[in-house]
Amino acid sequence: MNTLFNMKKTIIACLVVLGAGSVQASASEQEPGTCSLDFAMTKILHAATPEFVESIRQRSGATVVRVERPGQVYTMEYNADRLRVIVNKNNIIQGYMCG
């Protein structure tokens, strides 16, 4: 069981390293305040600490960020300058969306 856990950690680490080369600083290439997910390839499965969430908000170009937790209700109104960070019950990032 411990070997399986270590193998999963190694695979995740490899995916992060492989994806790191594809991270782009495209926030400066888009309209100010418009969310872009070009940065997001490598940051899923990271803890959603306030510092980390702020850093990805800045890299996305969004002016607003919303961390969405399971069981909570959120507006469905689309907002082009909002980054939505989806986390699980353990506050680990599961995905990103603009809107």
Residue pairs with C-beta under 8 A, 6 or more apart in sequence:
12 45
15 42
16 42
19 41
19 42
20 42
22 41
22 42
23 38
23 39
23 41
23 42
24 38
24 39
25 39
25 59
26 36
26 38
26 39
26 61
27 36
27 38
27 39
27 58
27 59
27 60
27 61
28 61
30 36
30 61
32 61
33 61
33 62
33 63
33 80
33 81
34 61
34 62
34 80
34 81
35 60
35 61
35 62
35 80
35 81
35 82
35 83
35 98
35 99
36 60
36 61
36 98
37 60
37 96
37 97
37 98
39 56
39 59
39 60
40 56
40 60
40 96
43 52
43 56
43 93
43 96
44 93
44 94
44 95
44 96
45 92
45 93
45 94
46 52
46 92
46 93
47 91
47 92
47 93
48 67
48 85
48 87
48 91
48 92
48 93
53 65
53 67
53 85
54 65
56 65
56 83
56 85
56 96
57 64
57 65
57 83
60 83
60 96
60 98
62 81
62 82
62 83
62 98
63 81
63 82
64 79
64 81
64 82
64 83
65 82
65 83
65 84
65 85
66 74
66 82
66 83
66 84
66 85
67 85
67 87
68 74
68 84
68 85
68 86
68 87
69 87
69 89
69 91
70 87
70 88
70 89
78 99
79 99
80 98
80 99
82 98
82 99
83 96
83 97
83 98
84 96
84 97
84 98
84 99
85 93
85 96
86 93
86 94
86 95
86 96
86 97
87 93
87 94
88 94
